[in-house]
Amino acid sequence: VERRHLAYYRELARRTDPELRGPGQVAAIARFEREHDNLRGALRAAVALGDEQEVLCLVHCLSWFWQLRNHQVDARTWAAEAARLGPDPFEEPVRPARPFDGRCADVPPPWTGERLREARRGGRLYALATEGGAGATVLERPGTRARLSALVSAYRPGLPQTCRQPGTMWYFARLMTGELTSLDETLTEIVGACRDQGPGWDLGFALLMRAKLAGREADAEEALALFEAAGDAWGIAESLAARGEAYEQTGRLAEAAADFERATEAAARVGARSQVPVFTARLAAVRLRLRPGGDPAAERLLVEAANEAGERGAEAAGAGRMLLVQHYGHTGRTGLARAQLTLLEGEFGEVTPSLFWGLAGGTWAWLDCLDGAYDRALERLARAVVDVETLAHLVAPHLVVAQFGTAAWARGGRGGPGDAETGARLLGAYDAHAGPGSGGFRPFTSQTESLIRTRAEAALRAALAPEAYARHHEEGAALSPRAAADLVRRPREAPDA
């Protein structure tokens, strides 16, 4: 009976998973939600039986559903169980992967040959992906870099399995081990490889990833067209939101509002509970910027969306509450802004990436600057760059760079020995690395970035002669992000002028 139950629900998962990427998405998600307890039961049975292939098949088939519905604990638990039951495909000497078309679960187990080997590799990649909550510390664990190097050696360019999940992790492993030098290069390689395989869902996903991480409007538009062709409502919503963010960053606020409104409607149709409040918050925030004299209805909408986002995990909470924090900050209500940040940190869980803690710390520092508490701001920023370093330098460089502008403002405001000179260097580094093409997740809206930049320059120019300001600003522009971050980490030191 247990075996029949396992086989039935494995087949349900295997046949339903492809529907998550097309016009049957809404029904497929509902089916998985309805049967999730039975699917967990099948996984428990497969683990108890020691049946590695059944566990692997279920992990491969459920991983996208878990990601769509933010079931982080399930993803982490069952990927680890699958890895425990079988040999490590990345153990030295690593067997090179051969070309593998299609998905491992296109046929039911038992599997043999390259399909089984690729399923094992994929299972380990899923397990590695779930470690993202450890943030920067994951790279410091004993053996992690060696494991990433083994992963890199298993694949090579041109393999079709590296153009779809979880194979795209290979590119990020190359970034983390230094084979690729920047996030932009990594994303370009992924998009290029997917394009070589032909148009379709996987290319749409790669373009969406680059649109979100690098702020590219053209990528969002192409991804939108591909997801519309596939009938994927989730992809449509995410592509519209990514294009809206690109519009917002360049000041095209009316177009951004239109895209966020469409994204909210598309996400609601598919029942994307974590997406809807985030897109609603972005819509409300843009409406508030369109009416700087005040828009009570938009503010109420932003408050409601931020509170709902707070119930949907750290990523949604961070997006929703951060927009409300910035709105309160811009309207002189820093007390309300601080209350929102306190709520946000309370919503962070044990698997919340350290990047989010760094984001919160940098925002506390911005509020400190608004309130004139510059010394406290610098102490917070010193901790924030530690929280976001390592992984942020690789996958979210602007999250590090954003701290430079706030630190420059705080140095100029504090006015201690050497502060103005260091602040000018930090502002030079910010200007060199924070351009619209710098890529990566941006913690602040363009409105907040502009305010920070303006206030920092005003404070520093008031403290320095024009020639001194220009000289130190030029010195800072020559600094690497890591060197500039080192200045932020030392809030009490005053380097020689």
C-alpha positions as CSV (number, residue, x, y, z in Angstrom):
1,V,0.0,0.0,0.0
2,E,2.8,2.4,0.9
3,R,4.6,1.7,-2.4
4,R,1.4,2.2,-4.4
5,H,0.8,5.5,-2.5
6,L,4.3,6.6,-3.3
7,A,4.1,5.7,-7.0
8,Y,0.7,7.5,-7.4
9,Y,1.9,10.8,-5.8
10,R,5.3,10.6,-7.6
11,E,3.4,10.4,-10.9
12,L,1.0,13.2,-9.9
13,A,4.1,15.4,-9.2
14,R,5.9,14.3,-12.3
15,R,2.9,15.0,-14.6
16,T,1.9,18.3,-12.9
17,D,5.3,20.0,-12.7
18,P,5.5,20.9,-16.5
19,E,2.1,22.6,-16.2
20,L,3.6,25.1,-13.8
21,R,5.2,26.8,-16.7
22,G,2.2,27.2,-19.0
23,P,-1.4,28.0,-19.3
24,G,-2.4,25.3,-16.8
25,Q,-0.3,27.0,-14.1
26,V,-3.2,28.1,-11.9
27,A,-4.8,24.6,-11.8
28,A,-1.4,22.9,-11.3
29,I,-0.5,25.1,-8.3
30,A,-4.0,24.4,-6.8
31,R,-3.4,20.7,-7.3
32,F,0.0,20.8,-5.6
33,E,-1.4,22.9,-2.7
34,R,-4.3,20.5,-2.2
35,E,-2.1,17.4,-2.3
36,H,0.9,18.8,-0.5
37,D,0.4,16.7,2.7
38,N,0.1,13.6,0.6
39,L,3.3,14.6,-1.4
40,R,5.1,15.1,1.9
41,G,3.9,11.7,3.0
42,A,5.3,10.1,-0.2
43,L,8.6,11.8,0.4
44,R,8.7,10.5,4.0
45,A,7.9,7.0,2.7
46,A,10.6,7.1,0.1
47,V,13.2,8.3,2.7
48,A,12.1,5.5,5.1
49,L,12.5,2.9,2.3
50,G,15.9,4.3,1.4
51,D,14.7,4.8,-2.2
52,E,17.1,7.5,-3.5
53,Q,15.6,7.7,-6.9
54,E,12.0,8.2,-5.7
55,V,13.2,11.0,-3.4
56,L,15.2,12.6,-6.2
57,C,12.3,12.4,-8.6
58,L,10.0,14.1,-6.1
59,V,12.5,16.8,-5.3
60,H,13.1,17.6,-9.0
61,C,9.3,17.7,-9.6
62,L,8.4,19.8,-6.6
63,S,11.3,22.2,-6.5
64,W,9.7,24.9,-8.7
65,F,6.4,24.7,-6.8
66,W,8.3,25.1,-3.5
67,Q,10.0,28.1,-5.0
68,L,6.8,29.7,-6.3
69,R,5.1,29.2,-2.9
70,N,8.1,30.0,-0.7
71,H,8.2,26.5,1.0
72,Q,11.8,27.0,2.0
73,V,11.8,24.4,4.8
74,D,10.5,21.7,2.4
75,A,13.0,22.6,-0.3
76,R,15.9,22.5,2.2
77,T,14.8,19.3,4.1
78,W,14.0,17.1,1.1
79,A,17.0,18.1,-1.1
80,A,19.3,17.3,1.9
81,E,17.6,13.9,2.3
82,A,18.0,13.1,-1.4
83,A,21.7,13.9,-1.1
84,R,22.1,11.8,2.0
85,L,20.7,8.7,0.3
86,G,23.0,8.6,-2.7
87,P,26.6,9.0,-3.8
88,D,28.1,12.5,-4.2
89,P,28.4,13.2,-7.9
90,F,30.9,16.1,-7.1
91,E,33.3,14.0,-5.1
92,E,36.8,13.9,-6.5
93,P,37.7,12.7,-9.1
94,V,34.6,14.4,-10.6
95,R,33.0,12.6,-13.6
96,P,32.4,15.2,-16.4
97,A,28.8,15.6,-17.3
98,R,27.7,14.6,-20.8
99,P,25.0,16.5,-22.8
100,F,21.5,15.8,-21.4
101,D,18.4,17.0,-23.2
102,G,15.1,17.4,-21.4
103,R,14.4,17.1,-17.7
104,C,15.5,14.2,-15.6
105,A,11.9,13.5,-14.5
106,D,10.5,13.4,-18.1
107,V,10.4,9.6,-17.5
108,P,9.7,7.9,-14.2
109,P,12.4,6.0,-12.2
110,P,14.1,3.7,-12.2
111,W,16.8,5.6,-14.0
112,T,20.2,4.6,-15.3
113,G,23.2,6.1,-16.9
114,E,23.4,9.8,-17.6
115,R,19.9,10.5,-16.5
116,L,20.6,9.1,-13.0
117,R,23.9,10.9,-12.8
118,E,22.3,14.2,-13.9
119,A,19.5,13.7,-11.4
120,R,22.0,13.3,-8.6
121,R,23.9,16.4,-9.8
122,G,20.7,18.3,-9.9
123,G,19.7,17.2,-6.4
124,R,23.0,18.5,-5.0
125,L,22.5,21.8,-6.8
126,Y,19.0,22.1,-5.3
127,A,20.5,21.4,-1.9
128,L,23.2,24.0,-2.5
129,A,20.6,26.6,-3.6
130,T,18.7,26.2,-0.3
131,E,21.9,27.2,1.6
132,G,21.4,30.8,0.3
133,G,19.9,31.7,3.7
134,A,23.3,31.4,5.2
135,G,24.4,34.4,3.3
136,A,28.0,35.3,3.1
137,T,29.0,32.7,5.7
138,V,28.3,29.8,3.3
139,L,31.5,30.6,1.4
140,E,33.5,30.6,4.7
141,R,32.5,27.1,5.7
142,P,35.2,24.4,5.5
143,G,35.0,22.6,2.2
144,T,32.5,24.9,0.5
145,R,35.0,26.4,-2.0
146,A,36.3,23.0,-2.8
147,R,32.8,21.8,-3.4
148,L,32.0,24.7,-5.7
149,S,35.2,24.1,-7.6
150,A,34.2,20.4,-8.1
151,L,30.8,21.6,-9.3
152,V,32.4,23.9,-11.8
153,S,34.6,21.1,-13.1
154,A,31.6,18.8,-13.7
155,Y,30.1,20.9,-16.4
156,R,31.3,22.8,-19.5
157,P,29.9,25.5,-21.8
158,G,27.3,24.3,-24.3
159,L,25.7,21.6,-22.2
160,P,21.9,21.9,-22.5
161,Q,21.3,21.1,-18.8
162,T,23.1,24.3,-17.7
163,C,20.5,26.4,-19.4
164,R,17.6,25.3,-17.1
165,Q,17.1,25.0,-13.4
166,P,19.0,23.9,-11.4
167,G,21.9,23.7,-13.9
168,T,22.1,27.5,-14.1
169,M,23.7,27.3,-10.6
170,W,26.9,26.3,-12.4
171,Y,27.3,29.8,-13.6
172,F,26.9,31.3,-10.1
173,A,29.4,28.7,-8.8
174,R,31.9,30.0,-11.5
175,L,31.2,33.5,-10.2
176,M,31.8,32.5,-6.6
177,T,35.1,30.7,-7.4
178,G,36.4,33.6,-9.4
179,E,36.2,32.0,-12.9
180,L,33.7,34.7,-13.8
181,T,34.6,38.2,-12.7
182,S,31.2,40.0,-12.3
183,L,27.5,39.5,-11.9
184,D,27.0,41.1,-15.3
185,E,29.3,38.7,-17.0
186,T,27.6,35.8,-15.3
187,L,24.1,36.8,-16.4
188,T,25.3,37.5,-19.9
189,E,26.7,34.0,-20.1
190,I,23.5,32.4,-18.9
191,V,21.3,34.4,-21.3
192,G,23.7,33.7,-24.2
193,A,23.7,29.9,-23.5
194,C,19.9,29.8,-23.2
195,R,19.6,31.8,-26.4
196,D,21.8,29.2,-28.2
197,Q,19.3,26.5,-27.1
198,G,16.4,28.4,-28.7
199,P,13.6,30.5,-27.5
200,G,11.3,29.3,-24.8
201,W,10.6,29.3,-21.1
202,D,14.2,28.8,-20.0
203,L,15.3,31.8,-22.1
204,G,12.5,33.8,-20.6
205,F,13.6,32.9,-17.1
206,A,17.2,33.8,-17.8
207,L,16.1,37.2,-19.3
208,L,13.9,37.8,-16.3
209,M,16.7,37.1,-13.9
210,R,19.0,39.6,-15.7
211,A,16.2,42.2,-15.9
212,K,15.7,42.0,-12.1
213,L,19.4,41.9,-11.1
214,A,20.7,44.3,-13.7
215,G,17.7,46.6,-14.2
216,R,17.5,46.0,-18.0
217,E,14.2,47.2,-19.5
218,A,14.8,45.4,-22.9
219,D,15.3,42.1,-21.1
220,A,12.1,42.5,-19.2
221,E,10.2,43.2,-22.4
222,E,11.7,40.1,-24.2
223,A,11.0,37.9,-21.1
224,L,7.4,39.2,-21.1
225,A,6.9,38.2,-24.7
226,L,8.2,34.7,-24.1
227,F,6.1,34.2,-20.9
228,E,3.0,35.5,-22.8
229,A,3.7,33.0,-25.5
230,A,4.1,30.2,-22.9
231,G,1.0,31.3,-21.1
232,D,2.9,31.6,-17.8
233,A,1.0,34.1,-15.6
234,W,3.8,34.1,-12.9
235,G,6.4,35.0,-15.5
236,I,4.1,37.6,-17.0
237,A,3.6,39.3,-13.6
238,E,7.3,39.2,-12.7
239,S,8.4,40.5,-16.1
240,L,5.9,43.4,-15.8
241,A,7.2,44.2,-12.4
242,A,10.8,44.1,-13.6
243,R,10.0,46.5,-16.4
244,G,8.2,48.7,-13.9
245,E,11.3,48.8,-11.7
246,A,13.4,49.8,-14.7
247,Y,11.0,52.6,-15.5
248,E,10.9,53.8,-11.9
249,Q,14.7,53.9,-11.7
250,T,14.8,56.2,-14.8
251,G,11.9,58.5,-13.6
252,R,9.3,57.1,-16.0
253,L,6.8,57.0,-13.1
254,A,3.5,56.8,-15.0
255,E,4.7,53.9,-17.1
256,A,6.0,52.2,-14.0
257,A,2.6,52.6,-12.3
258,A,0.9,51.0,-15.3
259,D,3.2,48.0,-15.2
260,F,2.9,47.5,-11.5
261,E,-0.8,47.6,-11.8
262,R,-0.8,45.0,-14.5
263,A,1.7,42.9,-12.6
264,T,-0.6,43.0,-9.5
265,E,-3.5,41.8,-11.5
266,A,-1.6,39.0,-13.2
267,A,-0.2,37.8,-9.8
268,A,-3.7,37.8,-8.3
269,R,-5.0,35.7,-11.1
270,V,-2.4,33.0,-10.4
271,G,-2.9,33.3,-6.6
272,A,0.7,34.4,-6.0
273,R,0.2,35.4,-2.4
274,S,3.7,36.7,-1.9
275,Q,3.9,38.7,-5.1
276,V,0.6,40.6,-4.9
277,P,1.4,42.7,-1.8
278,V,4.9,43.5,-3.1
279,F,3.6,44.7,-6.5
280,T,0.8,46.6,-4.8
281,A,3.4,48.3,-2.5
282,R,5.4,49.3,-5.6
283,L,2.3,50.6,-7.3
284,A,1.4,52.7,-4.2
285,A,4.9,54.0,-3.8
286,V,5.0,55.2,-7.4
287,R,1.6,56.8,-7.1
288,L,2.9,58.7,-4.0
289,R,5.8,60.0,-6.0
290,L,3.5,61.1,-8.8
291,R,1.6,63.2,-6.3
292,P,4.3,64.8,-4.1
293,G,1.6,67.0,-2.5
294,G,0.1,63.9,-0.9
295,D,-2.2,61.0,-1.8
296,P,-3.9,59.6,1.3
297,A,-5.4,56.7,-0.7
298,A,-2.0,55.7,-2.0
299,E,-0.5,55.9,1.4
300,R,-3.2,53.7,2.9
301,L,-2.7,51.2,0.1
302,L,1.1,51.2,0.8
303,V,0.5,50.6,4.6
304,E,-1.9,47.7,3.8
305,A,0.4,46.2,1.3
306,A,3.4,46.4,3.6
307,N,1.5,44.7,6.4
308,E,0.3,41.9,4.1
309,A,3.9,41.5,2.7
310,G,5.1,41.1,6.3
311,E,3.2,37.8,6.5
312,R,4.8,36.4,3.3
313,G,8.4,35.9,4.3
314,A,11.6,38.0,4.5
315,E,11.8,38.8,0.8
316,A,8.2,40.1,0.5
317,A,8.4,41.8,3.9
318,G,11.7,43.5,2.9
319,A,10.3,44.9,-0.3
320,G,7.0,46.1,1.1
321,R,8.1,47.6,4.4
322,M,11.2,49.2,2.9
323,L,9.1,51.2,0.5
324,L,6.9,52.4,3.4
325,V,10.0,53.2,5.5
326,Q,11.3,55.4,2.7
327,H,8.0,57.1,2.2
328,Y,7.9,58.0,5.9
329,G,11.5,59.1,5.8
330,H,10.9,61.5,2.9
331,T,7.9,63.0,4.7
332,G,9.7,63.7,7.9
333,R,8.1,60.9,9.9
334,T,11.3,59.0,11.0
335,G,9.6,57.7,14.1
336,L,7.1,55.8,12.0
337,A,9.8,54.7,9.7
338,R,11.8,53.2,12.6
339,A,8.7,51.4,13.8
340,Q,8.4,49.7,10.4
341,L,12.0,48.7,10.4
342,T,11.5,47.1,13.9
343,L,8.6,45.2,12.5
344,L,10.6,44.1,9.5
345,E,13.5,42.7,11.6
346,G,10.9,40.8,13.7
347,E,9.6,39.2,10.5
348,F,13.1,37.9,9.6
349,G,13.4,34.2,10.2
350,E,16.4,31.9,10.9
351,V,16.9,31.3,7.2
352,T,16.8,35.0,6.2
353,P,19.9,35.8,4.2
354,S,22.4,38.1,5.8
355,L,21.9,40.5,2.8
356,F,18.5,41.4,4.3
357,W,20.0,42.2,7.7
358,G,22.5,44.4,5.8
359,L,19.7,46.1,4.0
360,A,17.9,46.9,7.2
361,G,21.1,48.1,8.9
362,G,21.8,50.5,6.0
363,T,18.3,51.8,6.2
364,W,18.6,52.4,10.0
365,A,21.7,54.4,9.2
366,W,19.8,56.5,6.5
367,L,17.2,57.4,9.2
368,D,20.0,58.3,11.6
369,C,21.4,60.7,9.1
370,L,18.0,62.3,8.6
371,D,17.8,62.7,12.4
372,G,21.4,64.1,12.6
373,A,22.6,61.0,14.6
374,Y,25.7,60.6,12.4
375,D,28.0,58.7,14.8
376,R,25.3,56.1,15.3
377,A,24.8,55.9,11.5
378,L,28.5,55.1,11.0
379,E,28.4,52.4,13.6
380,R,25.4,50.8,11.9
381,L,27.0,51.0,8.5
382,A,30.1,49.3,9.7
383,R,28.0,46.3,10.8
384,A,25.9,46.5,7.6
385,V,28.9,46.1,5.2
386,V,30.0,43.0,7.2
387,D,26.5,41.5,6.8
388,V,26.4,42.1,3.1
389,E,30.0,41.4,2.1
390,T,31.2,38.3,0.2
391,L,28.0,37.3,-1.5
392,A,26.8,40.9,-2.0
393,H,30.1,41.8,-3.8
394,L,29.2,38.9,-6.2
395,V,25.4,38.9,-6.6
396,A,24.2,42.2,-5.3
397,P,27.1,44.7,-5.7
398,H,24.9,47.7,-5.4
399,L,23.8,46.7,-1.9
400,V,27.4,47.3,-0.8
401,V,27.9,50.4,-2.9
402,A,24.7,52.0,-1.5
403,Q,26.3,52.1,1.9
404,F,29.1,54.4,0.5
405,G,26.7,57.3,-0.1
406,T,25.1,57.1,3.3
407,A,28.5,56.8,5.0
408,A,29.8,59.8,3.0
409,W,26.8,61.8,4.3
410,A,27.4,60.6,7.9
411,R,31.1,61.5,7.7
412,G,30.3,64.9,6.4
413,G,27.7,65.5,9.1
414,R,29.8,64.2,12.0
415,G,32.7,66.5,11.1
416,G,35.4,64.8,13.1
417,P,39.1,64.8,12.3
418,G,39.6,63.4,8.8
419,D,35.8,62.7,8.4
420,A,35.3,65.1,5.5
421,E,38.3,63.7,3.5
422,T,37.2,60.1,4.1
423,G,33.6,61.1,3.2
424,A,34.7,62.7,-0.1
425,R,36.6,59.5,-1.0
426,L,33.5,57.4,-0.2
427,L,31.3,59.7,-2.3
428,G,33.9,59.3,-5.1
429,A,33.6,55.5,-4.8
430,Y,29.8,55.7,-4.8
431,D,29.8,57.8,-7.9
432,A,32.2,55.5,-9.7
433,H,30.2,52.3,-8.9
434,A,26.6,53.3,-8.5
435,G,25.6,54.3,-12.0
436,P,22.4,53.0,-13.6
437,G,24.3,50.3,-15.4
438,S,26.0,49.0,-12.2
439,G,23.6,46.2,-11.9
440,G,22.4,44.2,-8.9
441,F,19.7,44.6,-6.4
442,R,19.2,48.3,-5.3
443,P,18.1,48.7,-1.7
444,F,16.7,52.3,-2.2
445,T,14.4,53.9,-4.7
446,S,15.9,56.4,-7.1
447,Q,14.3,59.2,-5.0
448,T,16.1,58.0,-1.9
449,E,19.4,57.5,-3.8
450,S,19.1,61.1,-5.1
451,L,18.5,62.5,-1.6
452,I,21.4,60.7,-0.1
453,R,23.7,61.8,-2.9
454,T,22.6,65.4,-2.6
455,R,22.9,65.7,1.2
456,A,26.3,63.9,1.2
457,E,27.8,66.3,-1.3
458,A,26.4,69.4,0.4
459,A,27.8,68.3,3.8
460,L,31.2,67.5,2.3
461,R,31.5,70.7,0.2
462,A,30.7,72.7,3.3
463,A,33.6,71.1,5.1
464,L,36.3,71.1,2.4
465,A,37.8,73.6,0.0
466,P,36.8,73.0,-3.6
467,E,40.3,71.7,-4.5
468,A,40.4,69.3,-1.5
469,Y,37.0,68.0,-2.2
470,A,37.9,67.3,-5.9
471,R,41.2,65.6,-4.9
472,H,39.7,63.3,-2.4
473,H,36.6,62.6,-4.6
474,E,39.0,61.5,-7.4
475,E,41.0,59.3,-5.0
476,G,37.7,57.6,-4.0
477,A,36.7,57.0,-7.6
478,A,39.8,55.0,-8.1
479,L,39.0,52.6,-5.2
480,S,37.5,49.2,-5.7
481,P,34.2,48.5,-4.0
482,R,36.1,46.2,-1.5
483,A,38.6,49.0,-0.7
484,A,35.8,51.5,-0.2
485,A,33.9,49.0,2.0
486,D,37.0,48.8,4.2
487,L,36.7,52.5,4.9
488,V,33.0,52.0,6.0
489,R,34.0,49.1,8.3
490,R,36.3,51.5,10.3
491,P,33.9,54.3,11.5
492,R,36.3,55.5,14.3
493,E,39.4,55.8,12.1
494,A,40.4,59.0,10.4
495,P,42.9,58.2,7.6
496,D,45.5,60.8,6.8
497,A,44.1,63.7,4.8
